[in-house]
């Protein structure tokens, strides 16, 4: 997300941004609107009305085509290009959608060019109460949502009903997909961090750093090296992730062969098998189960299974007030934390030191959400002061403010990764996203 001379003005987007989809920046909140912004000019290019509730979370697909929004009881998917062009009907028809209904009765293929009335191309219903978080599979074949009803729900993007449902036993605050795409990491209001093994179809780890102190946010390093969680008291906990694969039956009888090179080879083979299981041919009726069945069959035939070991590294106090979000940068060099104290803090992750690098000052109220640029050089934040800000991390200064919401802005999403666009239209219940722009 490199700036240009136009970044210092407020009227024109830079020449380095050839079209609206080069950088997708979206904000939403309690004014029941979703706003698309031209990142460098600060101009709001499109507003989508969300009349039935506030918007709690947003996520953009890696190809920049789809936006997932979380409200009360629903996850909705919007076509980003239609939202920006104001012509959703033409986009849906071009993708073979026709005028059919979306998932769970969602109004797929019935758009309008009138301002503010862009319709979702799919609606996933099932949660009771607020849907608080959403994350995507890297190839956009499924997404996971969590809510106040204490459940995680995995949705195959082609079907209206959840393919998996996991009981968290407490309101879920956040969820992310592990870079290996075979595990989920989530947190809840009871103070638990849970790791869910999709192959075993259940919870494999539960961490409780502080009893009855809600964990607000979790983040997994893009290289899979560490897990970070922040709680209501402003404390941040860090675990080192050590991944591997259990030896097969034949390997256990051959002692002494499990050296580091063997383990690396096994991990690579397991990753290749998982990718093969996920890619499929589009005919399987459940993309999540296809991968799980392949892994289970490997173990049943004498093969080894994956394991994840979490080793606590450090704990530190990030804020004196309520911590709301903690996010590792794509290059895993920094951690950003946001808080009710109106500040954003940037922490260096070097050698797991988590020393304070910068404190970003400018917001007047709670800072609810944040998103790094793909190059880790910029950060977007959303606040109760009705404003979203773009920060240049090298200087710690605000380089753009996004004004237009008339109530609290509680979520933001940014996708400025290279290689976006393209991609065919999804089926009736659609969506596309992964951890775009994040190195593996």
C-alpha positions as CSV (number, residue, x, y, z in Angstrom):
1,X,0.0,0.0,0.0
2,X,2.6,2.5,-1.1
3,X,1.6,6.2,-1.1
4,X,2.2,8.7,-3.9
5,X,2.2,12.4,-4.1
6,X,-1.6,12.3,-4.1
7,X,-1.6,11.0,-0.6
8,X,-0.9,14.5,0.6
9,X,-4.1,15.8,-1.0
10,X,-7.7,15.2,-0.3
11,X,-9.2,15.4,-3.8
12,X,-7.5,12.9,-6.1
13,X,-6.5,9.3,-5.9
14,X,-2.8,8.7,-7.0
15,X,-1.9,7.4,-10.4
16,X,-0.5,4.3,-8.7
17,X,-4.1,3.3,-8.0
18,X,-5.5,2.4,-11.4
19,X,-9.0,1.5,-10.3
20,X,-11.3,1.2,-7.3
21,X,-10.2,-2.4,-6.7
22,X,-6.5,-1.7,-6.3
23,X,-7.1,-0.9,-2.7
24,X,-10.3,-2.0,-1.0
25,X,-11.0,-0.2,2.3
26,X,-14.4,-0.7,4.0
27,X,-15.8,0.5,7.3
28,X,-19.0,-0.1,9.2
29,X,-20.6,0.4,12.5
30,X,-23.6,1.5,14.5
31,X,-25.1,3.9,11.9
32,X,-26.3,0.8,10.0
33,X,-24.1,1.6,6.9
34,X,-21.2,0.0,5.2
35,X,-18.9,2.5,3.5
36,X,-16.3,1.8,0.7
37,X,-13.5,4.4,0.7
38,X,-10.8,5.5,-1.8
39,X,-7.9,4.9,0.5
40,X,-5.7,7.8,-0.4
41,X,-8.2,10.5,-1.3
42,X,-10.4,9.8,1.7
43,X,-13.5,9.9,-0.5
44,X,-16.4,7.6,0.3
45,X,-17.1,5.9,-3.1
46,X,-20.2,3.8,-2.0
47,X,-22.5,3.4,0.9
48,X,-24.5,0.3,1.5
49,X,-27.5,0.4,3.9
50,X,-27.7,-2.3,6.6
51,X,-31.1,-1.4,8.0
52,X,-31.9,-4.3,10.3
53,X,-28.9,-4.0,12.6
54,X,-25.5,-2.6,13.3
55,X,-22.5,-4.2,11.5
56,X,-20.1,-6.0,13.9
57,X,-17.3,-7.3,11.7
58,X,-16.1,-7.2,8.1
59,X,-13.8,-9.3,6.0
60,X,-12.7,-8.9,2.3
61,X,-11.9,-11.7,0.0
62,X,-8.3,-12.1,-1.3
63,X,-9.4,-11.5,-4.8
64,X,-11.2,-8.4,-3.6
65,X,-14.5,-9.5,-5.0
66,X,-16.5,-10.4,-1.9
67,X,-17.2,-8.6,1.4
68,X,-18.6,-10.5,4.4
69,X,-20.4,-8.6,7.0
70,X,-21.7,-9.7,10.4
71,X,-24.8,-8.4,12.0
72,X,-27.5,-9.7,14.3
73,X,-28.1,-13.4,13.5
74,X,-26.7,-13.2,10.0
75,X,-23.6,-13.2,7.8
76,X,-24.1,-11.4,4.5
77,X,-21.9,-11.4,1.4
78,X,-21.7,-8.5,-1.0
79,X,-20.1,-8.3,-4.4
80,X,-17.5,-5.5,-4.0
81,X,-17.4,-4.6,-7.7
82,X,-21.2,-4.3,-7.8
83,X,-21.2,-2.2,-4.6
84,X,-18.7,0.2,-6.1
85,X,-20.3,0.3,-9.6
86,X,-23.8,0.4,-8.3
87,X,-24.8,-2.3,-10.8
88,X,-25.1,-5.6,-8.9
89,X,-27.7,-7.1,-11.2
90,X,-25.4,-7.0,-14.2
91,X,-22.5,-8.5,-12.2
92,X,-24.6,-11.4,-10.9
93,X,-26.0,-12.2,-14.3
94,X,-22.5,-12.1,-15.8
95,X,-21.5,-14.7,-13.2
96,X,-24.4,-17.0,-14.0
97,X,-26.5,-16.0,-11.0
98,X,-29.6,-14.9,-12.8
99,X,-32.4,-13.7,-10.6
100,X,-32.3,-16.6,-8.1
101,X,-32.5,-16.5,-4.4
102,X,-29.3,-16.5,-2.3
103,X,-28.5,-18.7,0.6
104,X,-31.1,-19.0,3.3
105,X,-33.5,-16.9,1.2
106,X,-30.9,-14.1,0.7
107,X,-31.7,-11.9,-2.2
108,X,-29.0,-13.1,-4.7
109,X,-29.1,-11.6,-8.1
110,X,-31.5,-8.8,-7.2
111,X,-29.4,-5.7,-7.1
112,X,-30.0,-2.0,-7.9
113,X,-28.0,0.8,-9.1
114,X,-29.7,3.2,-6.7
115,X,-27.4,4.5,-4.0
116,X,-27.4,2.6,-0.7
117,X,-29.7,-0.3,-1.8
118,X,-27.1,-2.8,-2.9
119,X,-28.3,-6.2,-2.0
120,X,-26.3,-9.1,-0.6
121,X,-25.5,-12.0,-3.0
122,X,-25.9,-14.4,-0.1
123,X,-27.1,-14.5,3.4
124,X,-26.1,-17.2,6.0
125,X,-28.6,-17.4,8.9
126,X,-28.5,-19.5,12.0
127,X,-26.8,-17.6,14.8
128,X,-28.9,-16.3,17.6
129,X,-27.9,-12.8,18.6
130,X,-24.9,-10.8,17.4
131,X,-22.4,-12.5,15.0
132,X,-19.2,-11.1,16.4
133,X,-16.5,-12.5,14.1
134,X,-15.8,-14.1,10.7
135,X,-12.8,-15.6,8.9
136,X,-12.2,-17.2,5.6
137,X,-10.5,-20.4,4.2
138,X,-7.6,-19.4,2.0
139,X,-9.2,-20.6,-1.2
140,X,-12.6,-19.2,-0.2
141,X,-14.3,-22.6,-0.2
142,X,-15.7,-22.0,3.3
143,X,-15.9,-19.4,6.0
144,X,-16.3,-19.6,9.8
145,X,-18.4,-17.3,12.0
146,X,-18.8,-17.0,15.7
147,X,-21.4,-15.3,17.8
148,X,-22.9,-14.4,21.2
149,X,-24.8,-17.7,21.1
150,X,-21.6,-19.5,22.0
151,X,-21.2,-21.3,18.6
152,X,-18.8,-21.4,15.8
153,X,-20.4,-22.2,12.4
154,X,-18.6,-23.3,9.3
155,X,-20.3,-22.5,6.0
156,X,-19.6,-24.1,2.7
157,X,-20.1,-21.1,0.4
158,X,-22.4,-23.1,-1.9
159,X,-25.0,-24.0,0.7
160,X,-27.3,-22.1,3.1
161,X,-26.9,-24.3,6.1
162,X,-23.7,-24.6,8.3
163,X,-21.6,-27.7,7.5
164,X,-20.1,-27.8,11.0
165,X,-21.3,-26.4,14.4
166,X,-18.9,-26.2,17.4
167,X,-20.2,-25.4,20.9
168,X,-17.9,-22.9,22.6
169,X,-20.1,-22.9,25.8
170,X,-19.7,-19.1,26.1
171,X,-20.1,-16.1,23.8
172,X,-17.4,-16.1,21.1
173,X,-15.5,-12.9,20.6
174,X,-13.0,-13.8,17.8
175,X,-12.0,-16.5,15.4
176,X,-9.1,-17.0,12.9
177,X,-8.1,-19.7,10.5
178,X,-4.6,-21.1,11.2
179,X,-2.3,-20.7,8.1
180,X,-2.3,-24.5,7.8
181,X,-6.0,-24.2,7.0
182,X,-6.7,-27.3,9.1
183,X,-7.3,-25.6,12.4
184,X,-9.3,-22.8,13.8
185,X,-8.3,-20.6,16.8
186,X,-11.1,-18.9,18.7
187,X,-11.7,-17.1,22.1
188,X,-14.7,-16.5,24.3
189,X,-16.1,-14.4,27.1
190,X,-15.4,-17.0,29.7
191,X,-11.6,-16.6,29.2
192,X,-10.9,-19.6,26.9
193,X,-8.7,-19.8,23.8
194,X,-9.6,-22.9,21.9
195,X,-7.9,-24.7,18.9
196,X,-10.3,-26.7,16.7
197,X,-8.9,-29.5,14.6
198,X,-11.0,-29.8,11.5
199,X,-9.6,-33.2,10.7
200,X,-10.6,-34.6,14.1
201,X,-13.7,-32.4,14.0
202,X,-13.3,-31.2,17.6
203,X,-11.4,-29.0,20.1
204,X,-7.8,-30.1,20.4
205,X,-6.5,-27.5,22.9
206,X,-8.1,-25.2,25.4
207,X,-6.1,-22.4,27.1
208,X,-7.4,-20.4,30.0
209,X,-4.9,-17.7,30.9
210,X,-7.1,-16.0,33.5
211,X,-10.2,-17.6,34.9
212,X,-13.4,-15.7,34.0
213,X,-11.6,-12.9,32.3
214,X,-12.9,-12.7,28.7
215,X,-10.5,-13.1,25.9
216,X,-11.4,-10.4,23.4
217,X,-9.1,-11.1,20.4
218,X,-6.7,-13.7,19.0
219,X,-4.2,-13.6,16.2
220,X,-2.0,-16.3,14.6
221,X,1.3,-15.4,12.9
222,X,1.1,-15.7,9.1
223,X,4.1,-18.2,9.3
224,X,2.3,-20.2,12.0
225,X,5.0,-19.5,14.5
226,X,3.0,-18.0,17.4
227,X,-0.4,-17.3,18.8
228,X,-1.4,-14.1,20.6
229,X,-4.5,-13.4,22.7
230,X,-5.6,-10.2,24.5
231,X,-8.1,-10.0,27.3
232,X,-10.6,-7.6,29.0
233,X,-8.0,-6.5,31.5
234,X,-5.5,-5.3,28.9
235,X,-3.2,-8.3,29.2
236,X,-1.6,-10.0,26.2
237,X,-0.5,-13.6,26.2
238,X,1.8,-15.2,23.7
239,X,2.4,-18.9,22.8
240,X,4.9,-20.4,20.5
241,X,3.3,-22.8,18.1
242,X,5.2,-26.0,17.4
243,X,3.5,-28.1,14.6
244,X,4.4,-31.6,13.5
245,X,3.0,-35.0,12.6
246,X,2.7,-38.1,14.7
247,X,4.7,-41.0,13.3
248,X,2.9,-43.7,11.4
249,X,2.6,-47.3,12.6
250,X,5.5,-48.4,10.4
251,X,7.7,-45.5,11.5
252,X,7.2,-46.2,15.2
253,X,8.9,-49.6,14.7
254,X,11.9,-48.0,13.0
255,X,13.5,-46.1,15.9
256,X,15.9,-43.3,15.4
257,X,14.6,-42.2,12.0
258,X,12.5,-39.3,13.2
259,X,15.1,-36.6,12.7
260,X,14.4,-33.1,11.7
261,X,14.7,-33.7,8.0
262,X,12.2,-36.6,8.2
263,X,9.7,-34.4,10.1
264,X,10.0,-31.5,7.6
265,X,9.4,-34.0,4.8
266,X,6.4,-35.4,6.6
267,X,4.9,-31.9,7.2
268,X,5.4,-31.0,3.5
269,X,3.7,-34.3,2.4
270,X,0.8,-33.7,4.8
271,X,0.4,-30.2,3.6
272,X,0.3,-31.4,0.0
273,X,-2.3,-34.0,0.9
274,X,-4.4,-31.4,2.6
275,X,-4.3,-29.1,-0.3
276,X,-5.2,-31.9,-2.7
277,X,-8.2,-32.7,-0.5
278,X,-9.3,-29.1,-0.3
279,X,-8.9,-28.3,-4.0
280,X,-11.2,-31.2,-5.2
281,X,-13.3,-31.0,-8.3
282,X,-16.2,-29.0,-7.1
283,X,-18.4,-32.1,-6.9
284,X,-18.0,-32.9,-3.2
285,X,-21.0,-31.8,-1.2
286,X,-18.9,-30.6,1.7
287,X,-15.5,-29.0,1.2
288,X,-14.7,-29.1,4.9
289,X,-15.6,-32.8,5.2
290,X,-13.6,-33.7,2.1
291,X,-10.4,-32.6,3.8
292,X,-11.3,-34.2,7.1
293,X,-12.1,-37.5,5.4
294,X,-8.8,-37.6,3.6
295,X,-6.9,-37.0,6.9
296,X,-8.9,-39.6,8.8
297,X,-8.3,-42.1,6.0
298,X,-4.5,-41.5,6.1
299,X,-4.4,-42.3,9.9
300,X,-6.7,-45.3,9.5
301,X,-4.3,-46.7,6.9
302,X,-1.3,-46.5,9.2
303,X,-0.3,-42.9,8.5
304,X,0.5,-40.3,11.0
305,X,-1.7,-37.4,12.1
306,X,-1.0,-33.7,12.7
307,X,-0.3,-32.2,16.1
308,X,0.0,-28.7,17.4
309,X,1.9,-28.0,20.6
310,X,1.5,-24.6,22.3
311,X,4.3,-23.4,24.5
312,X,3.7,-20.2,26.6
313,X,6.3,-17.6,25.9
314,X,5.3,-14.3,27.6
315,X,2.6,-12.2,29.1
316,X,2.6,-8.4,29.2
317,X,0.2,-5.5,30.1
318,X,-0.7,-3.7,26.9
319,X,-3.3,-1.3,28.2
320,X,-4.7,-0.2,31.5
321,X,-8.2,-0.3,30.2
322,X,-10.3,-2.8,28.1
323,X,-8.3,-4.3,25.3
324,X,-10.4,-4.8,22.2
325,X,-8.2,-6.1,19.3
326,X,-4.7,-7.6,18.9
327,X,-3.4,-8.2,15.4
328,X,0.0,-9.5,14.2
329,X,1.3,-7.8,11.1
330,X,1.7,-9.8,7.9
331,X,5.5,-9.7,8.2
332,X,5.1,-10.8,11.9
333,X,7.4,-8.0,13.0
334,X,4.8,-6.1,14.9
335,X,1.7,-6.5,17.0
336,X,-1.1,-3.9,17.1
337,X,-3.4,-3.6,20.0
338,X,-6.5,-1.4,20.4
339,X,-8.2,-0.3,23.5
340,X,-11.0,1.6,25.3
341,X,-8.2,4.1,26.3
342,X,-8.5,5.5,22.8
343,X,-4.9,4.5,21.8
344,X,-3.4,2.1,19.4
345,X,-0.1,0.6,20.4
346,X,2.5,-1.0,18.2
347,X,4.7,-3.7,19.7
348,X,7.9,-5.2,18.4
349,X,7.8,-9.0,18.2
350,X,11.6,-9.3,17.8
351,X,12.8,-12.4,19.8
352,X,9.4,-12.4,21.5
353,X,10.3,-9.2,23.3
354,X,7.0,-7.4,22.6
355,X,8.6,-4.1,23.5
356,X,6.5,-1.0,22.9
357,X,7.5,0.6,19.5
358,X,4.9,3.4,19.1
359,X,1.7,4.7,20.6
360,X,-0.7,6.1,18.0
361,X,-2.6,9.0,19.3
362,X,-5.5,10.7,17.6
363,X,-8.8,8.9,18.3
364,X,-11.0,10.4,20.9
365,X,-12.9,7.3,22.0
366,X,-12.6,3.5,22.0
367,X,-10.7,2.0,19.2
368,X,-12.6,-1.1,18.1
369,X,-10.8,-2.6,15.1
370,X,-7.6,-2.4,13.1
371,X,-6.2,-3.9,9.8
372,X,-2.7,-3.9,8.5
373,X,-1.7,-3.2,4.9
374,X,-0.2,-6.1,3.0
375,X,3.3,-4.7,3.3
376,X,2.8,-4.1,7.1
377,X,3.7,-0.4,6.6
378,X,0.2,1.0,7.3
379,X,-2.6,0.4,9.7
380,X,-6.3,1.3,9.4
381,X,-8.3,1.8,12.7
382,X,-12.0,2.2,13.5
383,X,-13.3,4.1,16.5
384,X,-16.3,5.2,18.5
385,X,-15.4,8.8,17.6
386,X,-17.1,8.1,14.2
387,X,-13.8,8.2,12.4
388,X,-11.5,5.7,10.8
389,X,-7.9,6.5,10.4
390,X,-5.0,5.4,8.1
391,X,-1.7,5.5,10.0
392,X,1.9,5.4,8.6
393,X,3.7,3.2,11.0
394,X,7.2,4.5,10.3
395,X,6.2,7.9,11.5
396,X,3.3,7.0,13.7
397,X,1.2,9.8,12.1
398,X,-2.3,9.8,10.7
399,X,-2.0,10.2,6.9
400,X,-5.8,10.1,6.2
401,X,-9.0,10.3,8.1
402,X,-12.3,8.8,6.9
403,X,-15.2,10.9,8.0
404,X,-18.9,10.1,7.1
405,X,-20.3,7.8,9.7
406,X,-22.6,9.4,12.2
407,X,-22.2,6.8,14.9
408,X,-19.5,4.6,16.3
409,X,-17.3,2.9,13.7
410,X,-16.6,-0.6,15.1
411,X,-15.1,-2.5,12.2
412,X,-12.8,-2.0,9.2
413,X,-11.4,-4.2,6.5
414,X,-8.5,-3.5,4.2
415,X,-7.2,-5.5,1.1
416,X,-4.4,-3.9,-0.9
417,X,-2.7,-7.1,-1.8
418,X,-1.4,-7.7,-5.4
419,X,-3.1,-10.1,-7.7
420,X,-6.7,-9.3,-6.9
421,X,-9.6,-9.4,-9.3
422,X,-10.7,-12.1,-11.6
423,X,-12.4,-15.2,-10.3
424,X,-15.8,-16.4,-11.4
425,X,-19.0,-15.7,-9.6
426,X,-19.9,-18.1,-6.9
427,X,-22.9,-20.3,-6.5
428,X,-26.1,-19.1,-4.8
429,X,-24.4,-19.0,-1.4
430,X,-21.2,-17.3,-2.3
431,X,-18.0,-15.9,-1.0
432,X,-14.3,-15.7,-1.5
433,X,-11.5,-14.8,0.9
434,X,-8.4,-15.9,2.6
435,X,-5.5,-14.4,4.3
436,X,-4.5,-12.3,1.3
437,X,-1.2,-10.6,1.1
438,X,0.2,-12.4,4.1
439,X,3.4,-14.4,3.6
440,X,3.4,-18.1,4.4
